[in-house]
Amino acid sequence: MFFRHNIFAFILIIIIIGLSLSPGNDMPDISEGFLYIDSDKVAHFSFYCILTFMLIVGFTKQYTYPRLRYFSAKYSLLFAASLGVILELLQGVMSERSIELNDILVNTLGAFFGLGIFYLIYKI
């Protein structure tokens, strides 16, 4: 039951790991007038927001691990933020990639935003 409720989160984790550790090409920057949006940061934020939301939903629906079910928000947030930090540190080891503290911050903010969206949808 655990795997069934978290299959899409696991797929997203594999995608995030693959994209984070692959040799990087610079993503195009989107700028419109005075508004400057870095598409790389938007991608980081979006992936970790969606990941946290999917983990919370999956952990809440499963009954295999009761502790994980009752503390789903805390564990999901901790997992997503930790994944972001670990992958960013691994990028520093790779030759073509580098560690960016802004990416770690954006990943963590995305995880918190995913938590907020979960509470807006399911708790209000």
Backbone torsions as a table, in degrees:
resi	resn	phi	psi	omega
1	MET	NA	-33.2	-179.1
2	PHE	-61.5	-48.4	-177.3
3	PHE	-66.3	-38.0	-178.3
4	ARG	-60.8	-39.8	-177.7
5	HIS	-82.3	-13.1	-176.7
6	ASN	-119.0	12.9	-176.5
7	ILE	-58.7	-43.0	-178.2
8	PHE	-70.5	-33.7	175.3
9	ALA	-66.0	-40.7	178.7
10	PHE	-65.2	-39.4	176.9
11	ILE	-62.9	-43.0	178.9
12	LEU	-65.1	-37.2	177.0
13	ILE	-61.6	-42.8	178.4
14	ILE	-63.6	-40.6	178.1
15	ILE	-64.2	-44.9	-179.6
16	ILE	-62.1	-44.8	179.2
17	ILE	-62.4	-44.7	179.8
18	GLY	-61.4	-44.8	180.0
19	LEU	-70.3	-34.8	-177.7
20	SER	-72.2	-33.6	-175.1
21	LEU	-100.6	-2.8	177.3
22	SER	-77.8	155.0	176.3
23	PRO	-58.5	132.6	-170.1
24	GLY	-90.6	138.4	165.6
25	ASN	-106.9	144.2	-179.7
26	ASP	-68.1	130.4	176.4
27	MET	-78.9	146.6	-179.3
28	PRO	-67.9	144.4	175.9
29	ASP	-88.4	138.6	179.2
30	ILE	-104.2	116.4	178.2
31	SER	-129.0	134.2	-177.6
32	GLU	-136.2	105.1	-179.9
33	GLY	64.6	-126.6	-179.6
34	PHE	-85.9	-9.2	-176.8
35	LEU	-90.2	120.4	179.0
36	TYR	-111.0	120.7	-179.5
37	ILE	-122.1	122.5	176.4
38	ASP	-86.9	113.0	-174.3
39	SER	-65.1	-26.3	176.4
40	ASP	-63.9	-43.1	-180.0
41	LYS	-70.1	-35.7	176.4
42	VAL	-63.2	-40.6	179.1
43	ALA	-65.9	-44.8	177.8
44	HIS	-58.3	-50.4	-178.4
45	PHE	-58.8	-47.1	-176.4
46	SER	-64.7	-46.2	-178.8
47	PHE	-61.4	-44.2	-177.3
48	TYR	-75.8	-28.3	174.1
49	CYS	-65.5	-49.6	-179.6
50	ILE	-65.0	-41.4	-180.0
51	LEU	-60.4	-47.6	-179.2
52	THR	-62.5	-44.4	178.8
53	PHE	-59.3	-47.3	-178.6
54	MET	-65.6	-37.2	178.0
55	LEU	-65.9	-43.0	179.9
56	ILE	-61.8	-46.1	-179.8
57	VAL	-62.2	-45.8	-179.4
58	GLY	-65.4	-42.5	179.6
59	PHE	-66.5	-34.8	-179.4
60	THR	-70.7	-35.2	-176.8
61	LYS	-79.5	-23.5	-177.4
62	GLN	-82.2	151.4	-179.5
63	TYR	-118.6	1.8	-177.8
64	THR	-67.0	-42.5	-178.4
65	TYR	-118.6	96.3	-174.6
66	PRO	-59.8	-39.0	-179.1
67	ARG	-63.9	-40.0	177.5
68	LEU	-65.3	-34.4	179.4
69	ARG	-68.7	-44.8	-175.5
70	TYR	-77.1	-25.2	178.3
71	PHE	-115.1	37.5	-174.0
72	SER	-61.0	-39.7	-178.7
73	ALA	-65.6	-45.4	-178.7
74	LYS	-63.7	-47.3	-178.4
75	TYR	-68.4	-36.5	178.9
76	SER	-66.6	-44.4	178.9
77	LEU	-63.8	-44.4	179.0
78	LEU	-63.0	-43.1	180.0
79	PHE	-65.1	-48.1	-177.0
80	ALA	-64.2	-44.3	179.3
81	ALA	-65.0	-40.8	178.8
82	SER	-65.5	-41.3	177.6
83	LEU	-59.7	-43.6	179.0
84	GLY	-61.4	-43.2	179.9
85	VAL	-67.4	-46.5	-178.4
86	ILE	-62.2	-44.8	-179.7
87	LEU	-66.2	-36.0	178.4
88	GLU	-67.3	-39.1	176.9
89	LEU	-67.1	-37.2	177.0
90	LEU	-65.9	-30.7	176.7
91	GLN	-64.6	-30.5	177.8
92	GLY	-66.6	-26.2	179.1
93	VAL	-78.1	-30.9	-178.3
94	MET	-73.9	149.5	-172.4
95	SER	-71.2	-39.9	-174.6
96	GLU	-88.8	-11.0	-175.8
97	ARG	-110.9	164.4	178.8
98	SER	-140.8	160.0	178.5
99	ILE	-78.5	129.0	175.4
100	GLU	-123.9	117.9	179.4
101	LEU	-64.8	-30.2	177.2
102	ASN	-63.0	-35.8	177.5
103	ASP	-64.9	-41.3	178.1
104	ILE	-61.6	-43.4	178.9
105	LEU	-63.3	-45.0	-179.0
106	VAL	-67.0	-38.8	176.5
107	ASN	-59.6	-46.5	-178.7
108	THR	-66.8	-41.1	177.0
109	LEU	-63.0	-39.5	176.0
110	GLY	-61.3	-40.1	178.3
111	ALA	-63.8	-44.1	177.8
112	PHE	-64.6	-37.0	178.7
113	PHE	-66.2	-38.1	175.5
114	GLY	-61.6	-39.2	175.3
115	LEU	-62.1	-43.3	178.4
116	GLY	-63.4	-40.2	177.9
117	ILE	-64.8	-39.9	177.7
118	PHE	-59.2	-46.8	-179.3
119	TYR	-66.6	-34.3	176.3
120	LEU	-65.7	-40.2	-176.7
121	ILE	-79.1	-45.9	-169.8
122	TYR	-100.4	-21.0	-172.8
123	LYS	-107.5	-15.6	-179.5
124	ILE	-98.7	NA	NA
